[in-house]
Amino acid sequence: MTLLKALKEIYGVGILFFYYMKYVILIGWPVLLYGLDYKPNIVMDLLWVYCLALMTKDLVFKFVLKKSYCDRGACSRPSEKEE
């Protein structure tokens, strides 16, 4: 496995992980930390800040810039082969 392929795989796994886990980490870590008296953990704190940044980016894109990841209907437009 080449280095470039390994980096692409790690990048893909990171995207999938944070796509599904950002809400759980963003809400769950403060609950565990303050509600259930877990000990502070610097790694989880950093993950929480990263998830907060991702959530902020999503909110800015959706409500402030009114952009989507699929601008101008490119995702729903039929391809040339289907027409």
C-alpha positions in Angstrom: 0.0 0.0 0.0 1.5 3.3 -1.0 1.6 6.3 1.3 -0.9 8.3 -0.9 -3.4 5.5 -0.9 -3.1 5.1 2.9 -3.6 8.8 3.4 -6.7 8.8 1.2 -8.1 5.9 3.2 -7.5 7.6 6.5 -9.1 10.8 5.1 -12.2 8.8 4.0 -12.5 7.1 7.4 -12.2 10.5 9.1 -15.0 12.0 7.0 -17.3 9.0 7.7 -16.5 9.0 11.4 -17.1 12.7 11.9 -20.2 12.8 9.7 -22.0 10.4 12.0 -20.3 11.0 15.3 -20.1 14.8 15.5 -23.6 15.1 17.0 -22.9 12.3 19.6 -19.6 13.8 20.6 -20.9 17.4 20.7 -23.8 16.6 23.0 -22.5 13.5 24.7 -19.1 14.7 26.0 -20.5 17.6 28.1 -23.1 15.2 29.5 -20.5 12.7 30.5 -18.1 15.4 31.8 -20.5 17.4 33.9 -23.5 15.1 34.4 -21.8 11.9 35.1 -18.5 13.3 36.6 -16.1 11.8 34.1 -12.5 12.9 34.4 -11.4 15.6 31.9 -9.6 14.1 28.9 -7.6 16.3 26.5 -8.1 14.1 23.5 -11.9 14.2 23.9 -11.7 17.9 24.5 -9.9 18.4 21.2 -12.4 16.1 19.4 -15.2 18.1 20.9 -13.7 21.4 19.7 -13.3 19.9 16.2 -16.9 18.7 16.2 -18.0 22.1 17.3 -16.1 23.7 14.4 -17.7 21.2 12.0 -21.2 21.9 13.3 -20.5 25.7 13.1 -19.4 25.3 9.5 -22.5 23.3 8.6 -24.8 25.9 10.2 -23.0 28.8 8.4 -23.2 27.0 5.1 -26.9 26.2 5.5 -28.4 29.3 7.1 -25.9 32.2 6.5 -24.5 31.5 3.1 -27.6 29.4 2.0 -25.4 27.0 0.1 -25.6 23.3 -0.1 -23.0 20.7 -1.0 -25.1 20.2 -4.1 -25.4 23.7 -5.7 -27.7 24.4 -8.6 -29.3 20.9 -8.5 -26.2 19.1 -9.8 -27.0 16.1 -7.6 -30.6 15.7 -8.8 -30.0 16.6 -12.5 -30.1 13.5 -14.7 -26.9 12.7 -16.4 -26.5 12.9 -20.2 -26.8 9.1 -20.5 -30.2 9.0 -18.8 -31.7 11.7 -21.0 
